[in-house]
Amino acid sequence: MSDTQNPFAARFAALRLDFENIYRDSTLHTLAEEIAELSRKIISLPGEIERVRSRGYVFASYLEQKAGVLAQHWETARREAGQSLEGEASRLRSEMERLRKAVDRVEMQSAKVGALERDLPDLENEVRLVKNVLSDAQSRVRTSYSRLSSDVSQTLAQLSNITWILDQRDEAAFPFLAEEGVFLAAKAEWQASGRDKDDPDGILYLTDQRLVFEQKETTGKKLGLFGGKKTQELEWEIPLHQIESVTAENKGLFGGKDLLHFTFKSGAPLGQTTVEVKGGVQCKFWAAQIERMTQGDVNDERAIQPDPEVLESLRSAPTACPSCGGTLPQLVANQRQIACDYCGAVIRV
C-alpha cells in the first residue's frame, strides 16, 4: 500500500520531514548568522556616518554618539548572546537526540500491522513539544540582543533617509546657497489648484535658510502609464523668516493625507498654500521640525558648525534696505539673505 493509500504512513512521512527541519534548526545556525550580521552592521556605522558627513549633511550630531554607545553595548550583548546561544544549543542537542531515537523507533516498527496507528499520536506529541522547546530557546537567545538590534536598525534607517535627502539635493535643478544645509526633504504634492491631477508632484526641502518646493515628476503620460516627459523645476522658495505659521492636518479616508498648511508673511511670493507630504512622512513631524528650524533649535544638532566668517557677516548684517531705506526684517537662525518687505530687494549677508 502506498503512502497515499495509507494515511498513517503519510502522517509519519510528514512527521519525519518535520523532525528533519527541527533538527536542522536546533543548531541555532540562523541565530548565529543574525548575531554575526548585527556585529557587521554595528562595525559599519562609523563609516556610514562619515559618508553622509563627507557629502555635507551637517545635522543629526547625535549619530556619532549613538554609534559609539551601540558599539559599547554590543561588547556586553555579544558576549551574553554567545553564551546564551551555546547553552541553548547544548540543551537542544539532548532533546534532539531523544526525539531522533523516538522517530527511529517508530520507523522500525512501521511495517507491523497497527504499529503506526498506535505509535503516531505519541510521536506527534513529542514533535510538538520539541518544537515548542526550540521556539522558546530561540526566543531566549534573541532576547539578549533584540533591543540592540532594533536600535541599530533604526539608526541605519535614519542614515538611509539622510542618504536619500542628499541624493535629492544633488539632483535638484536649482542651486543651494553658500553655507546652506539641507535638513529634511520629502516627496510632496503642492496643492496649487486643489485638483490632484493638475497639482505638481516633487520634493519639499527644509534647509537652514529656506523652505523650497521643486516640481520633479513625469508629466503628460497617456493613460497614466506611457510616454510623458520629465519635468523638474523650482516652483517656489520661502526664506525662513517669512514663514508666519505652519499647521498639520491628517485628511482623507482614515487620515491618509498628510497636509501642511502654510501662512507666509508680507513680501513672500505666496500668501497661503498647502503641501501634501508623501512617502509615509508624517505632517505633524514636519510641522514640528519647521518650527524648530525657524526658532534655531536645530542648531543643537549640528555636527559641523558654520564658518566663523559667515557668522561674523550675520552679526554685521544691515538693518536698512540699501535700495529703498525700509527697515529690513530681523534675521532668523541660519539665514544668509534678507528680502525687503517694501521693495523686494534681496540682500545677501
C-alpha positions in Angstrom: 0.0 0.0 0.0 1.4 3.4 -1.0 1.7 6.4 1.4 -1.2 8.0 -0.4 -3.3 4.9 0.3 -2.1 4.5 3.9 -2.9 7.7 5.9 -0.7 6.6 8.8 2.3 6.2 6.5 1.6 9.7 5.1 1.4 11.1 8.6 4.7 9.5 9.5 6.4 10.9 6.4 5.2 14.4 7.3 6.5 13.9 10.9 9.9 12.8 9.7 10.1 15.9 7.5 9.1 18.0 10.4 11.8 16.3 12.5 14.5 17.0 9.9 13.6 20.7 9.8 13.6 20.9 13.6 16.9 19.0 13.7 18.4 21.5 11.3 17.1 24.5 13.2 18.3 23.1 16.6 21.9 24.0 15.8 20.7 27.7 16.0 22.7 28.5 13.0 20.2 31.1 11.9 20.7 33.0 15.2 24.5 32.7 14.9 24.1 34.4 11.5 21.9 37.1 12.9 24.5 37.8 15.6 27.3 38.0 13.0 25.2 40.3 10.8 24.4 42.6 13.7 28.0 42.8 14.6 28.8 43.7 11.0 26.2 46.4 11.0 27.5 48.0 14.2 31.1 48.0 12.9 29.9 49.7 9.7 28.1 52.5 11.4 31.0 55.0 11.8 31.8 54.6 8.1 28.2 55.1 7.1 28.0 58.3 9.2 31.3 59.6 7.8 29.9 59.1 4.3 26.9 61.4 4.9 29.2 63.9 6.6 31.6 63.9 3.7 28.6 64.7 1.4 27.7 67.7 3.5 25.0 66.7 5.9 25.7 68.8 9.0 22.8 67.9 11.2 21.9 64.9 13.4 25.1 65.2 15.5 23.7 62.5 17.8 24.6 59.9 15.2 28.3 59.8 16.2 27.5 59.4 19.9 24.8 56.8 19.1 27.2 54.7 17.1 29.7 54.8 20.0 27.1 53.8 22.6 25.8 51.0 20.4 29.4 49.6 20.0 29.9 49.7 23.8 26.6 48.0 24.5 27.4 45.4 21.8 30.5 44.3 23.6 28.4 43.1 26.5 25.4 41.9 24.5 27.5 39.9 22.1 29.2 38.1 24.9 25.8 37.3 26.5 24.3 36.3 23.2 27.2 33.9 22.5 26.9 32.3 26.0 23.1 32.0 25.6 23.4 30.5 22.2 26.0 27.9 23.3 23.9 26.9 26.4 20.6 26.6 24.4 22.3 24.7 21.6 23.7 22.2 24.1 20.3 21.6 25.7 18.7 21.2 22.4 21.2 18.6 21.3 20.0 16.3 24.1 16.3 17.0 23.2 17.0 16.2 19.6 18.8 13.0 20.4 15.8 11.8 22.4 13.5 12.8 19.6 15.6 11.1 16.9 15.5 7.8 18.8 11.7 8.1 19.1 11.4 8.7 15.3 13.8 5.8 14.5 11.9 3.5 16.9 8.6 4.2 15.3 10.1 3.8 11.8 11.5 0.4 12.7 8.0 -0.8 13.9 6.2 0.8 11.0 6.0 -2.4 9.0 4.0 -4.2 11.7 0.2 -4.1 11.3 -1.3 -1.4 13.5 2.1 -0.1 14.8 1.9 3.3 13.2 -1.7 3.8 14.2 -0.7 3.0 17.8 2.6 5.0 18.0 1.9 8.1 15.8 -0.1 10.1 18.4 2.7 9.9 21.0 5.3 10.8 18.3 3.2 13.7 17.1 3.0 15.0 20.7 6.8 14.6 21.1 7.5 16.5 17.9 5.1 19.3 19.0 6.8 19.5 22.4 10.3 19.7 21.0 9.1 22.4 18.5 8.0 24.5 21.5 11.3 23.9 23.3 13.1 25.1 20.1 10.9 28.1 19.8 11.4 29.0 23.5 15.2 28.6 23.1 15.3 30.9 20.1 13.3 33.5 21.9 15.6 33.4 24.9 18.7 33.9 22.7 17.1 36.7 20.7 16.1 38.5 23.9 19.8 39.0 24.7 20.2 41.3 21.6 16.8 42.1 20.2 16.6 45.6 21.7 20.1 46.5 20.4 19.2 45.1 17.0 16.1 47.3 16.9 18.2 50.4 17.8 20.8 49.5 15.1 18.0 49.1 12.5 16.5 52.4 13.5 19.9 54.1 13.1 20.5 52.6 9.7 17.1 53.7 8.7 18.0 57.3 9.7 21.2 57.1 7.7 19.3 55.7 4.7 16.8 58.6 4.9 19.7 61.1 5.1 21.3 59.5 2.1 18.1 59.9 0.1 17.8 63.5 1.2 21.4 64.1 -0.1 20.6 62.3 -3.3 17.6 64.6 -3.9 19.7 67.7 -3.1 22.4 66.6 -5.6 19.7 66.0 -8.3 18.0 69.4 -7.7 17.5 71.7 -10.6 18.2 74.8 -8.6 21.3 76.0 -6.8 21.7 76.0 -3.0 23.1 79.0 -1.2 26.5 79.2 0.2 26.7 77.5 3.7 23.1 76.3 3.2 22.5 72.9 4.8 19.6 70.7 3.8 17.9 69.4 7.0 14.9 67.5 5.6 13.4 66.5 2.2 10.2 64.6 1.4 8.2 63.6 -1.6 5.3 66.0 -1.8 2.5 67.5 -3.8 1.9 71.2 -3.9 -1.8 71.8 -3.9 -1.6 74.8 -6.1 -5.0 74.4 -7.7 -6.7 71.9 -5.4 -7.2 69.5 -8.3 -5.0 66.5 -7.7 -4.2 65.6 -11.3 -3.2 69.2 -12.1 -1.1 69.8 -9.0 2.7 69.3 -9.3 4.4 66.5 -7.5 8.0 66.9 -6.4 10.3 67.4 -3.4 9.7 69.7 -0.4 13.0 70.8 1.1 13.6 72.3 4.6 17.1 73.9 4.8 18.6 76.1 7.5 17.7 79.1 5.3 14.7 78.3 3.2 11.6 76.2 2.6 11.7 75.1 -1.1 9.3 73.2 -3.3 10.7 71.7 -6.5 8.5 70.0 -9.1 10.0 66.7 -10.0 7.8 64.3 -12.0 7.0 62.8 -15.3 4.1 64.7 -16.9 1.9 64.0 -19.9 1.7 60.3 -19.6 -1.0 58.6 -21.7 -3.4 56.6 -19.5 -1.1 57.3 -16.7 1.4 54.8 -18.0 3.0 55.6 -21.3 5.1 58.5 -22.7 5.4 61.8 -20.9 8.4 63.9 -20.2 10.3 64.6 -17.0 9.6 68.0 -15.5 11.9 69.4 -12.9 11.9 73.0 -11.9 11.9 75.2 -8.9 8.3 76.3 -8.1 8.9 78.5 -5.0 11.3 79.3 -2.2 10.4 81.0 1.1 13.1 82.4 3.4 12.6 81.0 6.9 11.8 84.4 8.4 8.8 84.8 6.1 7.1 81.7 7.5 4.3 83.0 9.6 2.8 79.7 10.7 2.5 76.0 9.7 -0.2 73.7 10.8 -0.5 69.9 10.2 -3.7 68.1 9.2 -4.5 64.5 8.5 -7.2 64.4 5.9 -8.9 61.9 3.7 -10.0 58.3 4.3 -8.6 57.2 7.6 -6.5 60.4 7.7 -4.3 59.1 4.9 -3.3 62.5 3.6 -0.6 64.4 5.5 -1.1 68.1 4.8 0.9 71.1 5.8 -0.9 74.4 5.7 1.4 77.4 5.4 0.8 81.1 6.1 3.6 83.4 4.9 4.4 86.9 5.9 4.0 90.0 3.8 6.6 90.1 1.0 6.7 86.4 0.5 5.9 85.1 -3.0 2.9 83.2 -1.6 0.3 84.2 1.0 -1.0 80.8 2.0 -0.5 77.4 0.5 -0.9 73.7 1.3 1.6 70.9 0.6 0.9 67.2 1.0 3.9 65.3 2.2 4.1 61.7 0.9 6.1 58.5 1.2 5.0 57.7 4.8 6.1 61.1 6.1 4.1 62.4 9.0 2.8 66.0 8.6 3.0 66.6 12.4 6.6 65.7 12.4 7.4 68.1 9.6 5.4 70.9 11.2 7.4 70.5 14.4 10.7 70.4 12.6 9.9 73.6 10.6 9.1 75.4 13.9 12.3 74.1 15.4 14.3 75.3 12.4 12.8 78.8 12.4 13.4 79.1 16.2 17.0 78.0 15.9 16.6 74.9 18.0 18.1 72.6 15.3 21.5 74.3 15.8 21.9 71.9 18.8 22.0 69.1 16.3 24.8 70.5 14.2 27.8 68.1 13.8 29.6 70.7 11.7 29.5 74.3 12.8 29.1 77.2 10.3 32.1 79.0 9.0 33.2 81.8 11.6 33.4 84.3 8.7 29.8 83.6 7.8 28.8 84.1 11.4 30.6 87.5 11.5 28.8 88.5 8.3 25.5 87.7 10.0 26.4 89.8 13.0 27.2 92.8 10.8 24.1 92.4 8.6 22.4 95.6 7.5 19.2 96.7 9.2 18.0 99.1 6.5 17.4 98.3 2.8 20.1 99.8 0.6 17.6 100.3 -2.2 14.5 101.9 -0.5 15.8 102.6 3.0 13.0 100.5 4.6 13.7 98.6 7.8 14.8 95.0 7.0 13.2 92.1 8.8 15.1 90.5 11.6 17.3 87.6 10.6 16.3 84.2 11.9 18.8 81.5 12.8 21.0 80.3 9.9 19.6 82.9 7.4 22.0 84.1 4.7 19.8 86.5 2.8 17.2 89.1 3.6 14.3 90.2 1.3 13.0 93.7 1.8 9.3 93.6 2.5 8.8 97.0 0.8 10.7 96.9 -2.5 11.5 93.2 -2.8 15.3 93.7 -2.9 17.3 90.7 -1.8 20.4 91.4 0.3 23.0 88.7 0.8 24.7 88.8 4.2 
